[in-house]
Amino acid sequence: MVRSNKEQELLLGTLDMLILQTLVMGPAHGHTIAHIIEHTSDQVLQIEQGSLYPALHRLEDRGWVSSCWGASENNRRARFYRLTAAGRKHLHQQTHRWRTMVHAIGSVLSKAGEVSR
């Protein structure tokens, strides 16, 4: 399936927002970030490593997260990501944009349902 640039941008933006929201709770390594997203979505959202790590690198390149090496829960070397002030600001903007879009889509769907009755 070929996706348009707008669809890819929306999907990447959504994953970015989910990662940033996860990091509001504090620094975490990739495995923990994916687990939190999966757990809090009742396993509906499954985050693949092939999507997660490029997203984390993209967020770091944009200055929205920073990272450092540390030891994971099982004492393995892991890269921990932390939300930056710029990332917090971006998250706030994108969350507002997302909620506006969800509300608008919900309005269209509910009104379209009324018309089709």
C-alpha positions in Angstrom: 0.0 0.0 0.0 1.4 3.4 -1.0 0.7 6.3 1.4 0.6 9.9 0.4 3.1 12.4 2.0 0.2 13.9 4.1 -0.8 10.4 5.4 2.8 9.6 6.3 3.2 13.0 8.0 0.1 12.4 10.0 1.3 9.0 11.1 4.7 10.2 12.0 3.3 13.2 13.8 1.0 10.9 15.8 3.8 8.6 16.8 5.9 11.6 17.8 3.1 13.0 19.9 2.6 9.6 21.7 6.4 9.4 22.4 6.5 12.9 23.7 3.5 12.3 25.9 5.1 9.2 27.3 8.2 11.2 28.2 6.1 13.7 30.2 6.3 11.0 33.0 10.1 11.1 33.0 13.1 9.7 31.1 12.7 6.3 29.6 14.5 4.0 27.1 13.0 2.8 23.9 11.6 -0.5 25.1 9.9 1.2 28.0 8.4 3.9 25.8 6.9 1.3 23.4 5.6 -0.8 26.4 3.9 2.3 27.9 2.2 3.2 24.7 1.0 -0.4 24.1 -0.1 -0.8 27.7 -2.0 2.6 27.9 -3.7 1.9 24.6 -4.9 -1.5 25.9 -2.6 -3.2 23.3 -4.4 -1.5 20.4 -1.3 0.4 19.4 1.7 -1.8 18.8 5.0 0.1 18.3 7.6 -1.6 16.1 11.3 -1.0 16.7 11.6 -0.1 13.0 9.2 2.9 13.7 10.2 3.8 17.2 13.9 4.3 16.9 13.8 6.4 13.7 11.1 8.5 15.5 13.3 9.0 18.6 16.3 10.0 16.4 14.0 12.5 14.5 12.7 13.9 17.8 16.3 14.3 19.1 17.4 16.0 15.8 14.6 18.5 16.2 15.6 19.2 19.8 12.4 17.9 21.3 14.1 15.1 23.3 17.6 14.6 24.6 19.3 11.3 25.4 22.1 9.8 27.5 23.3 6.3 28.2 22.4 4.5 31.4 21.5 1.1 32.9 18.1 -0.4 32.3 16.0 -2.2 34.9 17.9 -5.5 34.0 21.3 -3.7 34.3 21.8 -3.6 30.5 23.2 -0.5 28.8 20.4 1.5 27.3 19.8 5.0 25.8 17.4 7.0 27.9 15.3 9.8 26.3 14.2 12.9 28.1 11.6 15.5 27.1 13.1 19.0 26.5 11.4 22.3 27.1 11.0 22.7 23.3 9.5 19.2 23.2 7.0 20.1 25.9 6.0 23.2 24.0 5.7 21.2 20.7 3.6 18.5 22.5 1.3 21.1 23.9 0.7 22.6 20.4 0.3 19.2 18.7 -2.1 18.0 21.4 -4.3 21.0 20.9 -4.2 20.5 17.1 -5.0 16.8 17.5 -8.0 17.4 19.9 -9.3 20.0 17.5 -9.1 17.6 14.6 -10.7 14.7 16.6 -13.6 17.0 17.6 -14.1 18.1 14.0 -14.0 14.6 12.6 -16.4 13.5 15.4 -18.8 16.3 14.4 -18.8 15.3 10.8 -19.3 11.6 11.6 -22.2 12.3 14.0 -23.9 14.7 11.6 -23.4 12.4 8.7 -25.0 9.6 10.8 -28.0 11.9 11.4 -28.4 12.6 7.7 -28.3 9.0 6.7 -31.1 8.0 9.0 
